[in-house]
């Protein structure tokens, strides 16, 4: 496929991708829906009149993607086909209208990106068998690494939607209770063990479901709009003290960063690979034979303040034990209703080798093996002003479908007492 907008072969945003995001510019503070193409953005509010579907014209004038997500897969596919035509080198509609091009095409360098959707609810799964095994070995033992339920259902907890932020938003090191000395009284103060978690999340789409009506796994894909990179920041020492018996709380609600561009499932379809082999057969409501895993290359870099970035992790989405379809079907089997814009995350994605572990907890093996960075410094956990940079892409024969980046910098904790 060839666009009249030029870009290099390794661009994250070729004509085969066309991810959706929300942006504004210095001369227009209104939040608008855009599509990334090369290093440019096509402003859909400026070209919405070129869509025959009145519903598409309506939702592309809105300030978030929720309305578009709600339309469902036929509308998503219609929009994608029309956009690929409009941006094609063979179509004159936009290419030869200089005034419309000037109004509708914006350099990404001149745009400010925002959350792509209003996130009403956010759920974080625990779907990487390598991550779960590593954590189980660290905190229990090798023979009891996975708890009895882990291979029977996608374990998850409900996260805090209000602290989901777009890439580039600084994250403040949290204060909280920790218990540095086993058996002693807790203390209050800044977390000393700040960590990243390499994750990928999907946005829910389609019409809202009704309370009490589960989404069967055969229909789950109709409610999966697209994916973003995620960093689910974690304060490990706060988490260790607070998580019994109900799980993460303050350790996780400190902030969850996502990349601004939502890569659609249509763009990811060419990169589907076999599902991870599940050696315990799930119950019938979680079974699906069609592949719904993705060969998605993921990378994490740490950039200390005023220094160079060092790659600390290379992993892949295909290592997830539970698929996105299984996650969504399980989430709704209770009758929990879902809405367009809800977000469901994979949990930390760790691979099979030590350099593919998706958190500092694993990379430093609970702080016992410091990670050396390119500038000579070492890390067991994140320091103040460290920037974490997550990138990801799927590689085709002569193109890639990328996500851009998900970044965030750790700011020092506030002095509360």
TORMAR-296390 format. One record per residue: x, y negated, z of N, C-alpha, C, O in turn. Coordinates in steps of 0.05 Angstrom, whole numbers, plus 5000, padded with zeros to 4 digits. Example, Ala and Ser with C-alpha at 12.3 -4.5 7.8 and 13.67 -1.06 7.14 Angstrom:
2
526451145156524650905156526450665156528550665169525750455142527350215143525849995157526849775161
This chain:
417
501750245000500050005000501849755000503849755013500949554985502649314983500949064987498849034975501848895005500448645011501848414997504148414990500248194991501447954980503047805001504547624994502747875026504347765048506747955051506348195057509147855048511548025048512348085076511947925094513548315080514648405106516648625101516448765081518548675119520548885115519349155120517149185131520649365110519649635112519249725141517549895146520849615159520649705187518849515204518849525228517149355190515349185205513349355220512449565211512649265244510649405260507849375248506049535254507449165231504849095223504449085192503948875181504749315179504349325150501349335144499649335162500649355119497849375110496549625120494049645123498149835126497050085137496250065166494850235176497049845180496449825208494049635213491849735218494449375210492349175214491049195242488649245245492649155263491549155290490048895296490648685284488248905315486648675323487748555349488648695367487648285350488348145375486847885377485247815359487247745399485947485404488147275408490047325424487947055394490146855395488946565396486646525390490746385403490046095399492645955389494746085388492345705382494645555372494645285385492745195397496945145383497144885396495244675385494444495400494444705360492544515349489644605350487844465342489244845361486544955364486445145388487345375385485545055411485545215435483445425436483445595455481645435417479545635416480845915412482545945395479846105428480846375425479446495400477046485397481146605382480046715357481047005353483147075363479447165340480247435333482047425308481347295288484247565309486047575287487047855281486748035298488147895258489348145250492348095243492947905228494048255254496948215248497648345222496948575216499048195205500148295180502948185177503347935173504948355178507748265178508248085202507548165225509347855198509747665220507647445220508047225232505447495207503247305205500747415219500547645226498747235223496147305233494047215214494146975205492247385207489847305191487647235211486747405226486846975211484746875229482046965218481146865198480747155231478247265221475947065223473947085209476146875242474046675243474046495218471946385211476346475205476546305181475746455156475246325135475746715157475046875133472547055137471947225120471147015159468847185165466747175143465247375139466546955129464646925107465147115084463447155066467547235083468247415061467347705067467847885051466047745089464948005096461948005090460447825097461048215075458148235068456448295092454148205094457548455111456048545134455548305154457548195164453048235158452448005176453448055204454147865218453348305213454348355240457348305243458248205263458848375222461648325223462148025222463947925236460647875206460947585205460447465233461847285241458447575247457747475273459947525294460847345308460947775295462847845317465547725312467047685331466247675287468847555281468947255288471047125285466747145296466646865306466846855336466846645348466947085349467047095379469947075389471847095373470147045415472846985427474147235439476447215448472747455439473947715447473147935427471347885410474348165430473748385412471348555421470548745408470148485444468148665455465748705436464848925433464848485423462648505405463348685381461648845373465648655370466548825348466849115357465949295343467949155380468249425391465549565394465249805389463449405401460849515406459449615380457549775382460349525357458949585332459149875325457449985311461350015333461650295327463350345302464150165287463950605298465950685278465250605249467050515235462750635240462250555212463050255207464150195186462450085226463149805223466149765224467249595210467449915242470449895244471749975217473549845208470650185205471750285180471150085157472850045140468749975157468049775136469849535138470849435118470449435163472149205166474949265157476249105144475949505164478649575156478949585126480949485115477049705112477149725083477149455070478649405052475449275081475249005069477848855074478748705057478948875098481448735104483748835087485348665078483949085083486049195066485749095037487749045024483349065028482848945002483648655001485048574982482748495020483248215020486248155022487147955011487748325035490648275039492348415018494748395019491048565000492448704980493648524958492448304953495848604947497048444925495248444900495648284883493348634899491648664875489048504877487548494857488548374900486048234903486547934904488147834920485147774886485747484885484147314905484747074908482147434919480247274935481747084954481146844954483447194970484947024989487646944978488546714983488847114963491547064953491646804935493546654937489546764919489646534900488046294909487746104894487046304934485546074945487445934965487546004989488945744956491045624972489945484997491145495018487645354994486445215017485545415039486045375063484245635030483345835050485745965063485746025087487846025047490246145058491445955080492346055101491545705074492745515093491145505119492245465141488445535117486745525141486845795157486345785181487346015143486846275156489346435163489146625178491646355152494046515158495946345176496746125169496546465199498046325220500546485227500346725231502846365227505246505236504946605265503946455282505746845270505546945298507246775317506546755340509346665307511146505324509746245334510646125353507546165321506145925329503645985345502045805352503146245351500746325365501246405394503446505400499246355411499246455438497246685439494946655432498246915449496447145450495047165477496147085497492647275476490947305500490047595502490447755484488747655525487647925527485747975504484047795498485948195491484248245467481248275473479548235456480648355497477848405504477448335534479348335549474948295541474248275569474248555580472548725571475948615599476148885610474248905634474848805656472049035630470049055652470949265672470549225697471949485663472849705680475449825669475849825645477049925688479650035680480250285696480050285721480850505683481450755696484150855687484950835664485750955707488451045701488551345706487951445728489251495685489551785687492351865695494051695700492752115697495252235707495852475689495952705699496152425663495852635643498452745631498452925614500752655641503352755631504352985650504852935674504553225639505353445656508153415666508753505688509853295650512653265659512853065682514353105701511352845679511352645701510152765727511352745748507952895724506653015748508353225761508453245785509753385745511553585755513953455770514653545792515153255757517353115770516652995797518053035817514352865798513452745823512852955844513452925867511653175835511053395853513553515865513553585889515553545849518053665859519353475879520353565900519353215873520553015891519153005918520552995939516553015918515052975943514053225956513053225978514153455941513453715953515753905949517753885963515454085930517654265922517054375895514854355885519054505883518854605856516554805853515254815832516054965873514055175871511155065874509255205867510954825884508254705888508154425875506854235885509554395852509754135839506954035831506353795836505354205818502654125810500654215830500654455838498854045838496754115856494754295841494554295817493154455856491454665843489554565822488754705804488654305824486654205805487854105779486454055760490554065778491753895757491254015729490753865710491454275725491054395699488154455693487554575672486354375711483554425706481954175699479754195687483053945706481653695700483653465697485753465709482953255681484653025679484352855705482352715708486352865722486352715747486452415741487852335722485052255756484951965751484051815776483051925795484451545775483351375795482451115781483351045760480550975794479550725783481450495791482050455814482450355770484250135775482749865778480349855778484249655780483249385784483349235758485449165748480949175746480849045720481748755721482748655701481348625744481948335745484848275743485648045735486648465749489448415747490748545722493148575721489148615702490148685676490848435661489148255659493348415652494348165640495648225613496548445608495848025596497048055570500048045572501147915590501348175554504348185553505447905555504447715544507647885570508947625574508247485600509547295608506047585613505247465639507147555661507447795665508347375676510147455698508547605720506147555724509947785733508747945755510247875781512647905783508647795801509847725826510347965843508548135847512747995854513348225872511348205896511147995908509948415902507948405922509048425950511048555955507548315969507948375998505948586006503848615994506748746026504948946035506149106058508349056067504649296068505549466089507249696077506549816058509549746090511149976083512150106109511949996131513150346106514050496130516850606123517150836117518950426125521650506117522750736134524350896123521950756159523050976176520751166182518751096195521051416173519051616177518251636207520051676224515651616212514751646240514651396256513451386277515951176246515850926260513450766251511950836233513050536265510850356258511450226231513750186224509350156216509850016190510749726194510549616216511949616173512749336173511349206149510449336131511248936150510048786129512148616115513748486129512148606089514048446074514148516045512448686036516048406030516148456001516748755995518348886010515548865974516149125965519149135957520148955943520449345965523349375958523649575935525849595923521549715927521749925907519749865884517950025879520149645870518449575847519249745823521549795817517149835809517650025787515849955764513849815767516550055740514850045717513650325713514650515723511450335697510450585688509750565658508150395650511050725642510650725614508050875607507751115612506150725597503450835591502450735564503450535553500450875555498850785532495950795540495050995552494350595534491550585541489850565516490650465496487350665518485450625496483150465506482250475529482050305487479650145492477250305483477150425462475250285500472650415494471150245474471149995476469850375455468150235436465450375432464850565446463950275413461250385409459250245428460050105446456650295423454650175441454950275469455950495474454250105489454350195517452750455521450650495509453750625539452150865545450450815570450850615584448450985574446650945596447551105621448651325618447150995644447751135669446351405670443951415665447851615676446651885677446952045652446152275652447951915630448152055605451152095597452451905588452252335601455052375594455552355564453752395548458152305557458952325529460252595524462352655536458952765508460153035503462753005488463152815473464553195491467153175479467053165449468753065436464853285437464553275408464052995398464352945374463152815416462552535408464552335419464352095415466552435434468352255449469852065430470251835436470652165406472251995388470651755378471851555370467951775378466351555370466451315390465651095383467551365413467751165434470651075439471250945459472451155421475351075424476050885402476250965379476350625408476750425388479650405379480150415355481450385398484250355391486050355416484950375438488650325412490550365434492450125437492949985417493450085461495449885467497550015485497150215498499949885485502049965504501349845531499949645533502249985552501549895579503949935598505450125596504249745616506049775639504349745664503449525671503949975678502449965703504349935726505250135737505049685732507049625752506349755779504049775786508349855792507950015817509949935839512349925834508849885862510549845886510750105901508950175917512850255897512950535906512950555937511750745948514150365951514250395980511450325992510650446012510150135980507350075989505550315983503850395999505950425959504350655951504650895970502751025977507150955977507651185994506251166021505251376031506050926032504750896058501750886056500350986074500650776034497750726033496150946020493750956024497451126004495851285985494351515999492451615987495151596023493651806037491351676052491751486067488851766049488051996033486651916006485752095992486451656000484751585977486351495952485051435932488951495953490451435929491451145927491250995947492451055904493650795901491650565905489350595900492750345916491050105921492749865915492949775892493849735936495449495932497949545915498949365902498949795916501449855901500949825871502849795855498449845862497849835834496349585825496649495802494749465843493149235834494748975832493748765826497448995837499248765834499248665805499648435800498848845786498748765758499049005739500449195744497648985716497749185695498049035669496148885661500249055655500848915631500149075606500649315605498848955586498349095561499348925538499448685539499949065516500748925491498348795479496148885482498748575465496448415455495048525431492648455426496348705415495148805391494049085395495349255405491449115388490049375391490349525364489149445344491849745364492149905340489850105339489350255357488350095317485950255314486550545310488750625302484550715317484950995313485151065284486451265277483950905266484150955238487050925229488051075212488450725240491350685233493050915245495150975233492251035267493851235280493251515269494851705274491051555255490251815245492451965230492752205233494051835212496051975197498252105215499752265206498352025241500452115258499452315279500752365299497052425275496052625293497752875291498652965270498352985315499853245317498253425335496253345347499153675336497753875353497653785382499453655392495453855395495153795423497253955439498154165431498053845462499853985480498554255488496254255495500054465487499054725494498154735523499754705541495654785528494554805555494455105563492955255551496055175582496355465589494255555609494155795615492455385618490055455632487755355616487455115612485955535607483755445590481855265605480855345626481455025595479554845609476754945608476055115591475054845625472154915624471054815598472054625585468754935589467754875562467354575556467754495533466554415576465954135570468553975563468353755553470854095568473453965562474854095538477154015531473654285525474954425503474454285476472154215469476554245460476254165432478654275417480954265426478054385393480154525377481554335359483854395351480354115351481653935332483953775346483653705369486153735332488353585344487653295348486453175331488453195372487952915378490252815396489852675415492652885387495052775400496652635379496052665355498552465386499752285367502852275370503852265393504252285348507152265348507851975349508451845329507851875374508251585379510851545395511051635418512851425382515451385395515251145414514350935407516151195439515850985460518650935472520251115475519150685479521750605490521350395512519550225510523050415532523050215554525850095557527850245559526049835556528549685561528249525586526049425593530449495601530649305623532649085616534949145609531748835619533448615613533848445639532048305647536148465652536648295676536648005668537047935644536247825687536247545682538947455670541047525680538847305648541147195634543147415626545547375627542047645617543847865609542548005585540547905574543648225577542748375554540848595562540848685585539148685544537248895549538649165546540349205529537849355564538849625563536549825560534549795575536750005542534650215539534950415561537150535564532850465576533050655598531250895594531451095608529450885574527551105569526751115540526150915528526751355529525551415502523751655506524651875512521151615502519251825506517351835482517851715461515151985485513252025463510552085474510252245492508451965462505652015470504952315468503152405483506152455450505452735445505852915469504953145469507252815490507752985514505352985533505453125553503252835526500952835544499553105543499053215522498953215567497653475570494653445564493553625551493453235573490553185569490152975547491452765548488453035528488052845506486152625514484752635534486052415498484252185503481352275502479652175517480652465485477952575484477252715510475052675520479052865520478553005546478352805569476652845587479952605568479852395589477052265589475852235610476152185566473552045564471252225571469452145586471252475561469152655567468952725596466752735608471252765609471252815638470352575653468852605673471152335645470452095659467452055660466351965680466052145639463152095637461452335644459052325644462752565650461152805655459352775680457352915683460152595698458452535721456052365714454252335731455952265690453852075682454751785684453151605680457351745690458451475691458151335664458951445643456851105664456550955639459050805631460450715649459450765606461750625595460850395577458650405566462550195575461849955560464149885541466449945547463549765518465749675500467549485514466649295527470149525512472149375526473249505551475249415562471849715561473049865583475649985573476050035550477450015592480150115585480850365601480450375625482050555588482850805601485750865593486450865570487350905614490250925610491251215614489951365628493451275601494451545600495751635627495851875632496651445643498551515664501351525652501751515628503351525670506151515661506751745642506051975646508051675619508651865598511551935599513251785591512152165610514952265612515352505593513452665589517752515582518352745564519852965579519852985604521153135563522353375574525153325585526153485601526453115576529253065583529452825602527652665604531752815616532052605637532052325626531352135641532752285601532652015589529951945578529651735566527952125581525252065571523252035594520852025589524252005618522551965641521451685641522851495636518751655646517451405642517151225666515351055666518951255686518851075709521651085722523151275719522250875737524750865752524751075775526851185782522451135785522251345806523451605796524851735811522951675771524051915759526851875749528652045753527251655735529951615723532151605744534251715740531551485767533551475789533051695809534451715830531151875803530452095820530152005850531552095868528151835853527351725879529651565892530051565916531251435875533451255884536051395890537851275900536351655883538751795889540751795866543151865869539851705841541651695818541351425804539751395786543051235812542850965800543150975770544751125759541650805756541850775727543750545720543350325729545750595704547650385696546650245671545950375651546649975672545749815650548149725634550449755643547749615610549849535592551649315603554049305596550649145621552248935632553849025656555248865670553749285662555349405684553849425710554749555729551549285712549949305737548449565738548249705718547449635761545949885764543149825776542749615789541350015772538649985782537750255793538050465781536550235818534950465827532050395823530450565815531350145828528750035823529149755812531449665809526949615805527149355792527949135811527049125834529648955801530448715817528848475808527648475786528848265824527548015817528747905791531147915787527047805774527647685748528447895727529047815704528348145733528548355712526148335694523848305703526648365668524448375649524348665638526348775631521948775638521449035627520149005600518148875597521249145580520349115552519549395542521349565539517049435536516049685525515349655496513949465489516349825479515649825451514750095442515350295455513350105420512350365410511550345380510750135371511850575366511150575338510750865329511851055341509250905307509051155293510451125266509950925253512051315258513651285234512551445211512251685213511851305189511051435164513451465145515651415153512851555121514951605101516451355094518851345092514951135088516150885081514850645095514950425085513650695118512450485134512250585162512450815168511750395180511250465208508750315218508150095209507350445236505050315249505950265278506250455294506450015284507549945310505549785327503449705318506349755352504749625372505849345380504549205396508149265369509449035380510749105406511949315409510448925426511748985452509848905475508048755472510449025498509148965523511248885543512949055551511348635550513548535567512448415593510148325594514148405613513548265638516048235655517748405654516148005669518447955686517647945716515547845722519348065733518748065761519547805774521947725773517647665786518247425801518647485831517547685841520247325846520647385875517947375890516147235882517847525912515547525928515147255942517047115948512647195948512046955964512547005993512147236002513446806008513846836037511146766050510346536051509846966061507146936073507246876102505646716112509146996117509246966146512146926155512646886179
